[in-house]
Amino acid sequence: MIIDCHMHTPLCGHASGSPTEYVQWAARKGLQLVTFTCHIPMDMGGFGNYGIRMKEKHLPKYFKIVEQARTVGERLGVEVLCGIEAEIFPDEQVMARMDQTLAAHDFDFILGSLHHFTSSYGNRLRTADARTDFEKVETYFEDLATGARTGRYHSISHPDVIRIYGTVDHFDPAEHEKSIRRFLQSVIEADICMEVNTSGFIKECAQMHPDPLILDWASEMGVNLTIGSDSHNPQSVGQFYEIVLPLLKEKDFTQLHYHRAGKRVAVPIEG
């Protein structure tokens, strides 16, 4: 069973194509299950306004267009689930407002993402006096670990995305092994997953998230994985799976996971 558990919609303001088109492309590529995960609304400007995430008023339309895609998927043999890409931020007062949105809706799947390039997280790094690249990366993985421990998320997405978008100039996971392993341990202890995100291949790092070295540690430690293309257009659904799935098998991963009604389901890795 081939799955893709990270796909967006135009409601976020930086994606194109209807959810129905995403599902049609998924069927062409032989996927049996997809999960939409548009960016959750945040009512603080520091987390990005429209153009980065949908607004609260968009949620009813989000559910409607995903439901329309689900109907199309039934005809094409593709199960369609409805998730959300939620935010990770180390301030529970800020997260309390987001939690109201999570509690008000029955999402199948909740991704946790720390978007380090937002002004809110820039303020966080300044408050932590994280000035050097090393200090910024250490703080980032500490905050990812804290997010994992909350139990708020089913999977932590693109876990080393800090290596792109300009927050740091240098990222070598080997230099941060202790802090990254602490993050991985927090994922295990919270009984959640880490995402393998294939969109990195089209970004400046030209590599999936996370780095293969981090995947080695995750395999050794027994971390459970979800997988997603982070698609922002239909043609990106399932992108680079022909590279990533064999690599995961080489690293002794045998399963991937998706979530339906918040319950984790394991499927064997194909490819």
PETAZI-V172373 format. One record per pair of residues at least 12 apart in sequence whose C-alpha atoms are under 6 Angstrom apart, sorted by the first residue. I is the first residue (numbers start at 0). J is the second residue. Records with the same first field share a line. If there is no record, write none. Layout:
I: J ; J
This chain:
1: 30 ; 31
2: 30 ; 32 ; 33
3: 33 ; 227
4: 33 ; 34 ; 226 ; 227
5: 35 ; 36 ; 227 ; 228 ; 229
6: 35 ; 36 ; 229 ; 230
7: 35 ; 36 ; 37 ; 231
10: 53
11: 50 ; 51 ; 52 ; 53
12: 49 ; 50 ; 51
13: 50
14: 231 ; 232
15: 232
16: 232
18: 68
19: 68
20: 233
21: 233
31: 77
32: 77 ; 78 ; 79
33: 79
34: 79 ; 80 ; 81
35: 81 ; 82
36: 82 ; 83 ; 84
37: 83 ; 84
38: 52 ; 84
39: 84 ; 85
40: 53 ; 54 ; 55
45: 118 ; 119
46: 117
81: 106 ; 107
82: 106 ; 107 ; 108 ; 109
83: 109
84: 110
85: 110 ; 111
86: 111 ; 112 ; 113
87: 111 ; 112 ; 113 ; 146
107: 258 ; 259 ; 260 ; 261
108: 258 ; 261
109: 152 ; 153
110: 152 ; 153 ; 154 ; 155
111: 152 ; 155 ; 156
112: 156
132: 167
144: 182 ; 185
147: 186
148: 185 ; 189
153: 191
154: 191 ; 192 ; 193
155: 193 ; 194
156: 194
157: 196 ; 208
158: 209
159: 209
187: 222
192: 223 ; 224
193: 224
194: 224 ; 225 ; 226
195: 208 ; 226
196: 208 ; 226 ; 227 ; 228
197: 228
198: 228 ; 229
224: 255
225: 255 ; 256
244: 270
245: 270
253: 267 ; 268
254: 266 ; 267 ; 268
